Amino acid sequence: MASISLRGIVKRYGSGPKATAVIHGLDAEIGEGEFVVIVGPSGCGKSTLLRMVAGLEEVTDGQIVFRTAAGERVVNDVEPAARDIAMVFQNYALYPHMSVYDNMAYGLKIAKVPKDEIRQRVEKAARILELGGLLERRPRQLSGGQRQRVAMGRAIVRQPQVFLFDEPLSNLDAKLRAQTRLEIQKLHAELGVTSLFVTHDQVEAMTLAQRMIVMNGGRMEQFGTPEAVYARPATTFVASFIGSPPMNLLTGRLGPRATFVTDAGVRLALPGAAPVAGEGERILGVRPEHLGVAHGEPAAGEARWTLKVEVVEMLGAERLVHGRLGDVDGAAAPASVVQATAPGSLFTVRLDASEHSPRAGEVLPLRVLAERLHWFDPSSQRRLDD
């Protein structure tokens, strides 16, 4: 196995003043045996980065370094075939006239591996991927999920130092994607090979990754475990991209007496010990699942907001409630309570289906805790309380 260092990676297309940069000085350390997911929206540079690791794209600046027991080597100018990697693409790339066995064995035959060893490797990969009864079939006789497993089997038999996955599940339906995610997790647990996995699907990223690189516009916004990225997003982009539904983000001004006034003019009371310093322009974030329906009197350190419900989406075990936040009514309520007296910013709350289902027009009281709030700088879009 190998560990991978990405040192100041830059990718530009063209030259001179008309050059277009698509990767801007990316640095990352991927440990031996680690499963790292590169996630981001279309056009953010994630597949380009993977292709540079594979040797299918040239590196404009910076170094890609593979470290193994034999030592460290810069692979920028090393041909793909000499990098000891195996890549799985989204389109399977199987030979239609060959059997499953021959598709998996083809690369080994080209490398002149002995026939007995080829058979051993293919049969072992077939056992891991539950393809034992399909080795004589042609690709057209297989389902999409089975074809993707054959493509993974072809990579496994290579016994590479690094696995590279370029959106391998994007052509599968939702049920097959979930099933194949489990198979990839089991595969990594058994083989322990260093893996880079590219996807635009945050569910794939959160469920597969040991650590994840969140990319936006050719830059790495955050690199960390799924838990850390979800709990402490480094930027407003990460906050809105990771999580479904996305985090509610409100721009406004933090004022005196623990009050936040949104750009829409809605004044919100803040819970005690909210982790912010000083007054000024802020972006306030709170995840829909971190707001609860308020019952009884407010507890110490708790604020009350209210939401005038506009739309309710039923999603089986949960409901998404969309509406408008209310304004503080200091004359009618304590400072810790928000009354729905004026239209505000569109807001989403996720509730368990066991809760009372509100109707459009209903005013829903919400409990807000300080530890559930996130604060960002509106200029840099970066987290403030780190």
C-alpha positions as CSV (number, residue, x, y, z in Angstrom):
1,M,0.0,0.0,0.0
2,A,1.0,3.6,-0.5
3,S,0.3,6.9,1.2
4,I,-0.2,10.0,-1.1
5,S,1.0,13.5,-0.7
6,L,-0.6,16.3,-2.7
7,R,1.7,19.3,-2.5
8,G,0.6,22.6,-3.9
9,I,-1.3,21.0,-6.8
10,V,-2.2,23.4,-9.6
11,K,-3.9,22.6,-12.9
12,R,-4.2,25.1,-15.7
13,Y,-5.4,24.7,-19.2
14,G,-3.8,26.8,-21.8
15,S,-0.9,29.2,-21.3
16,G,-0.2,32.9,-20.9
17,P,-2.9,35.4,-20.0
18,K,-5.6,33.1,-21.5
19,A,-4.7,30.2,-19.2
20,T,-7.6,28.9,-17.1
21,A,-6.9,27.5,-13.6
22,V,-9.1,24.7,-12.4
23,I,-7.1,23.6,-9.4
24,H,-5.6,26.2,-7.1
25,G,-2.7,25.1,-5.0
26,L,-4.3,22.1,-3.2
27,D,-2.4,20.4,-0.4
28,A,-3.5,17.1,1.3
29,E,-2.0,14.1,3.0
30,I,-3.7,10.7,2.5
31,G,-2.5,8.0,4.8
32,E,-1.7,4.4,4.0
33,G,-4.8,2.3,3.8
34,E,-7.1,5.4,4.2
35,F,-10.4,5.8,2.3
36,V,-10.7,9.4,1.2
37,V,-13.7,10.8,-0.6
38,I,-13.4,13.9,-2.8
39,V,-16.8,15.5,-2.9
40,G,-18.1,18.7,-4.5
41,P,-20.5,20.0,-7.1
42,S,-20.1,19.5,-10.9
43,G,-17.2,21.5,-12.2
44,C,-15.3,21.9,-8.9
45,G,-12.2,20.0,-10.2
46,K,-12.6,16.8,-8.2
47,S,-12.3,14.4,-11.3
48,T,-9.5,16.5,-12.7
49,L,-7.6,16.0,-9.4
50,L,-8.2,12.3,-9.5
51,R,-7.0,12.0,-13.1
52,M,-3.8,13.8,-12.1
53,V,-3.2,11.2,-9.4
54,A,-3.9,8.6,-12.0
55,G,-1.5,10.2,-14.5
56,L,-4.3,10.8,-17.1
57,E,-3.8,14.6,-16.7
58,E,-0.6,16.5,-16.4
59,V,0.2,18.5,-13.3
60,T,0.9,22.2,-14.0
61,D,2.6,22.9,-10.7
62,G,3.2,21.0,-7.5
63,Q,4.0,17.4,-6.7
64,I,2.1,14.2,-6.4
65,V,4.2,11.9,-4.1
66,F,3.6,8.1,-3.5
67,R,5.2,6.7,-0.4
68,T,5.6,3.0,0.1
69,A,7.9,0.7,2.1
70,A,10.4,1.0,-0.8
71,G,10.6,4.8,-0.3
72,E,9.2,8.0,-1.7
73,R,8.8,8.9,-5.3
74,V,7.3,11.9,-7.2
75,V,5.0,10.5,-9.9
76,N,4.2,13.7,-11.8
77,D,6.1,12.3,-14.9
78,V,5.5,8.6,-14.3
79,E,3.2,6.9,-16.9
80,P,-0.1,5.6,-15.5
81,A,0.8,2.0,-16.1
82,A,3.9,2.4,-13.9
83,R,2.1,4.1,-10.9
84,D,0.8,0.8,-9.6
85,I,-2.8,2.0,-9.4
86,A,-6.2,0.6,-10.4
87,M,-9.1,2.9,-11.5
88,V,-12.8,2.2,-11.6
89,F,-14.8,4.5,-13.9
90,Q,-18.5,5.3,-13.9
91,N,-19.1,3.7,-17.3
92,Y,-17.7,0.3,-16.3
93,A,-15.5,0.0,-19.5
94,L,-16.0,-3.7,-20.0
95,Y,-15.2,-5.6,-23.1
96,P,-18.7,-6.7,-24.4
97,H,-17.3,-9.8,-26.3
98,M,-15.5,-11.2,-23.3
99,S,-16.8,-13.2,-20.3
100,V,-16.7,-11.8,-16.8
101,Y,-13.7,-14.0,-16.1
102,D,-11.8,-12.7,-19.2
103,N,-12.7,-9.1,-18.4
104,M,-11.2,-9.5,-15.0
105,A,-8.2,-11.4,-16.2
106,Y,-7.3,-9.3,-19.2
107,G,-4.9,-6.9,-17.6
108,L,-3.1,-9.7,-15.9
109,K,-2.7,-11.6,-19.2
110,I,-1.3,-8.5,-20.8
111,A,1.2,-8.2,-17.9
112,K,2.1,-11.9,-18.6
113,V,1.1,-13.1,-15.1
114,P,1.2,-17.0,-15.0
115,K,-2.2,-18.6,-15.7
116,D,-2.5,-20.3,-12.3
117,E,-1.9,-17.1,-10.5
118,I,-4.5,-15.3,-12.8
119,R,-7.1,-17.9,-11.9
120,Q,-6.3,-17.6,-8.2
121,R,-6.6,-13.8,-8.2
122,V,-9.8,-13.8,-10.3
123,E,-11.5,-16.5,-8.2
124,K,-10.5,-14.6,-5.0
125,A,-12.0,-11.3,-6.3
126,A,-15.1,-13.2,-7.5
127,R,-15.6,-14.5,-4.0
128,I,-15.2,-11.1,-2.4
129,L,-17.7,-9.5,-4.8
130,E,-20.1,-12.5,-5.0
131,L,-19.5,-13.0,-8.7
132,G,-18.6,-16.7,-8.5
133,G,-21.7,-17.8,-10.5
134,L,-21.3,-15.2,-13.2
135,L,-17.8,-15.7,-14.4
136,E,-18.9,-17.2,-17.8
137,R,-21.5,-14.6,-18.6
138,R,-21.1,-11.7,-20.9
139,P,-21.6,-8.0,-19.7
140,R,-24.9,-7.8,-21.6
141,Q,-26.3,-10.6,-19.4
142,L,-25.5,-8.6,-16.2
143,S,-27.4,-5.9,-14.3
144,G,-25.8,-2.5,-13.8
145,G,-24.8,-3.4,-10.3
146,Q,-23.2,-6.6,-11.4
147,R,-21.3,-4.8,-14.2
148,Q,-19.9,-2.4,-11.6
149,R,-18.8,-5.2,-9.4
150,V,-17.0,-6.8,-12.4
151,A,-15.2,-3.4,-13.0
152,M,-14.2,-3.4,-9.3
153,G,-13.1,-7.0,-9.6
154,R,-10.8,-6.1,-12.5
155,A,-9.2,-3.5,-10.3
156,I,-8.9,-5.9,-7.3
157,V,-7.0,-8.6,-9.3
158,R,-4.3,-6.0,-10.1
159,Q,-3.4,-5.9,-6.4
160,P,-2.5,-2.2,-6.7
161,Q,-1.0,0.2,-4.2
162,V,-3.9,2.7,-4.7
163,F,-7.5,2.4,-5.8
164,L,-9.1,5.3,-7.7
165,F,-12.9,5.5,-8.1
166,D,-14.3,8.1,-10.5
167,E,-18.1,8.4,-9.6
168,P,-18.6,4.6,-10.0
169,L,-22.1,4.6,-8.7
170,S,-23.6,7.4,-10.7
171,N,-25.2,5.1,-13.3
172,L,-27.0,3.0,-10.8
173,D,-30.5,3.4,-9.4
174,A,-31.0,4.4,-5.7
175,K,-31.4,0.9,-4.4
176,L,-28.3,-0.4,-6.2
177,R,-26.2,2.6,-5.1
178,A,-27.0,1.8,-1.5
179,Q,-26.2,-1.9,-2.0
180,T,-22.9,-1.1,-3.8
181,R,-21.9,1.4,-1.2
182,L,-22.0,-1.4,1.4
183,E,-20.0,-3.7,-0.9
184,I,-17.3,-1.0,-1.3
185,Q,-17.1,-0.6,2.4
186,K,-16.7,-4.3,2.9
187,L,-14.1,-4.4,0.1
188,H,-12.0,-1.7,1.7
189,A,-12.3,-3.4,5.2
190,E,-11.0,-6.6,3.7
191,L,-8.3,-5.3,1.4
192,G,-7.2,-2.1,3.2
193,V,-5.9,-0.5,0.1
194,T,-5.4,3.3,0.0
195,S,-8.4,4.6,-1.9
196,L,-9.6,7.9,-3.5
197,F,-13.3,8.1,-4.4
198,V,-14.8,11.0,-6.3
199,T,-18.5,11.8,-6.1
200,H,-20.9,14.7,-6.2
201,D,-23.3,12.8,-3.9
202,Q,-22.9,13.9,-0.2
203,V,-24.6,10.7,1.0
204,E,-21.9,8.6,-0.7
205,A,-19.3,10.9,0.8
206,M,-20.6,10.7,4.3
207,T,-21.2,7.0,4.4
208,L,-18.0,5.9,2.6
209,A,-15.3,8.3,3.8
210,Q,-12.9,7.9,6.6
211,R,-12.0,11.5,5.7
212,M,-13.4,13.7,3.0
213,I,-12.1,16.6,0.9
214,V,-14.8,19.1,0.1
215,M,-14.0,21.0,-3.0
216,N,-15.5,24.2,-4.5
217,G,-14.2,26.1,-7.5
218,G,-10.9,24.2,-7.6
219,R,-10.1,24.8,-4.0
220,M,-10.3,22.6,-0.9
221,E,-12.8,24.1,1.5
222,Q,-12.3,21.5,4.2
223,F,-10.5,18.1,4.8
224,G,-11.7,16.1,7.7
225,T,-13.8,13.2,9.0
226,P,-17.5,13.2,8.0
227,E,-18.4,13.8,11.6
228,A,-16.1,16.9,11.8
229,V,-17.2,18.3,8.5
230,Y,-20.9,18.0,9.5
231,A,-20.5,19.2,13.1
232,R,-18.1,22.1,12.4
233,P,-18.2,23.2,8.8
234,A,-15.3,25.4,8.0
235,T,-17.1,27.7,5.5
236,T,-20.6,28.6,4.5
237,F,-20.2,26.5,1.3
238,V,-19.5,23.4,3.4
239,A,-22.4,24.2,5.7
240,S,-24.8,24.4,2.8
241,F,-23.4,21.5,0.8
242,I,-23.0,18.9,3.5
243,G,-26.3,18.0,5.1
244,S,-29.8,17.3,3.7
245,P,-31.7,19.5,3.9
246,P,-28.9,22.1,3.9
247,M,-28.1,24.3,6.9
248,N,-30.2,27.4,7.3
249,L,-28.0,30.5,6.8
250,L,-29.1,33.9,7.9
251,T,-27.1,37.1,7.1
252,G,-27.5,40.0,9.5
253,R,-26.1,41.9,12.4
254,L,-25.3,40.8,15.9
255,G,-26.6,43.5,18.2
256,P,-26.7,44.3,21.9
257,R,-28.7,42.2,24.4
258,A,-28.1,39.0,22.5
259,T,-30.2,39.9,19.5
260,F,-29.5,39.0,15.9
261,V,-31.2,41.2,13.2
262,T,-31.4,39.5,9.8
263,D,-31.0,41.4,6.5
264,A,-34.8,40.8,6.1
265,G,-35.3,42.9,9.3
266,V,-36.3,40.0,11.5
267,R,-35.0,40.3,15.1
268,L,-34.1,36.9,16.7
269,A,-33.3,36.4,20.4
270,L,-30.1,34.3,21.0
271,P,-29.8,31.6,23.6
272,G,-27.4,32.2,26.5
273,A,-23.7,31.8,26.0
274,A,-24.0,31.8,22.2
275,P,-20.4,31.4,21.0
276,V,-19.8,34.8,19.3
277,A,-17.6,37.7,20.2
278,G,-18.6,41.3,19.9
279,E,-21.2,43.0,17.7
280,G,-21.2,43.3,14.0
281,E,-22.1,41.7,10.7
282,R,-22.4,37.9,10.9
283,I,-23.8,34.9,9.2
284,L,-25.9,32.7,11.6
285,G,-26.3,29.0,10.7
286,V,-28.5,26.3,12.2
287,R,-29.3,22.9,10.8
288,P,-33.0,22.0,10.3
289,E,-32.6,18.9,12.5
290,H,-31.1,20.9,15.4
291,L,-34.3,22.8,16.1
292,G,-37.0,21.2,18.2
293,V,-40.7,22.1,18.9
294,A,-40.8,24.0,22.2
295,H,-43.0,22.8,25.1
296,G,-43.5,24.5,28.4
297,E,-41.3,27.3,29.8
298,P,-37.9,28.0,28.3
299,A,-35.0,26.3,30.0
300,A,-31.9,28.2,31.1
301,G,-29.7,29.1,28.1
302,E,-32.5,28.4,25.7
303,A,-34.1,30.8,23.2
304,R,-37.5,30.5,21.6
305,W,-38.1,31.3,18.0
306,T,-41.3,30.8,16.1
307,L,-42.0,29.8,12.5
308,K,-45.1,30.6,10.5
309,V,-45.6,27.4,8.5
310,E,-46.0,27.7,4.7
311,V,-45.3,24.1,3.4
312,V,-44.9,20.7,5.1
313,E,-43.2,17.8,3.2
314,M,-43.9,14.3,4.5
315,L,-40.9,12.0,4.1
316,G,-42.0,8.9,5.9
317,A,-40.1,8.9,9.2
318,E,-39.7,12.7,9.2
319,R,-41.3,15.9,8.0
320,L,-39.7,19.0,6.6
321,V,-41.4,22.2,7.7
322,H,-40.8,25.3,5.6
323,G,-41.9,28.7,6.7
324,R,-41.0,32.3,7.8
325,L,-39.3,33.2,11.0
326,G,-41.0,35.7,13.3
327,D,-39.8,38.9,14.9
328,V,-39.0,39.7,18.5
329,D,-41.9,41.4,20.3
330,G,-40.3,42.9,23.4
331,A,-43.5,44.3,24.7
332,A,-45.4,41.1,24.5
333,A,-42.8,38.5,25.5
334,P,-39.6,38.0,27.5
335,A,-36.3,38.7,25.7
336,S,-35.8,34.9,25.3
337,V,-39.0,34.5,23.3
338,V,-39.6,35.3,19.7
339,Q,-43.1,36.0,18.5
340,A,-44.3,35.4,14.9
341,T,-45.4,39.0,14.3
342,A,-43.7,39.8,11.0
343,P,-42.6,38.0,7.9
344,G,-39.0,36.9,7.9
345,S,-36.5,34.7,6.1
346,L,-37.5,31.4,4.6
347,F,-36.5,28.7,7.1
348,T,-36.6,24.9,7.3
349,V,-37.1,22.6,10.3
350,R,-36.9,18.9,10.3
351,L,-39.2,17.1,12.6
352,D,-39.8,13.5,13.6
353,A,-43.0,12.0,12.1
354,S,-44.1,11.2,15.6
355,E,-44.4,14.9,16.3
356,H,-47.6,16.9,15.8
357,S,-47.8,17.7,12.0
358,P,-48.3,21.5,11.6
359,R,-50.5,22.9,8.9
360,A,-49.9,25.9,6.6
361,G,-50.5,29.1,8.5
362,E,-49.9,27.6,11.9
363,V,-47.3,29.3,14.2
364,L,-44.8,26.7,15.4
365,P,-42.7,27.5,18.5
366,L,-39.1,26.4,18.3
367,R,-36.5,25.8,21.0
368,V,-32.9,27.0,20.1
369,L,-29.7,26.0,22.0
370,A,-26.4,27.9,21.8
371,E,-24.3,24.8,21.0
372,R,-26.4,24.2,17.9
373,L,-25.6,27.6,16.4
374,H,-22.8,28.2,13.8
375,W,-21.3,31.7,13.2
376,F,-19.5,32.7,10.0
377,D,-17.7,35.9,8.8
378,P,-19.7,37.4,5.9
379,S,-16.5,38.7,4.1
380,S,-14.4,35.5,4.2
381,Q,-17.4,33.1,4.5
382,R,-15.3,31.2,7.1
383,R,-16.2,29.9,10.5
384,L,-15.7,32.4,13.3
385,D,-15.6,30.4,16.6
386,D,-12.7,28.0,15.8
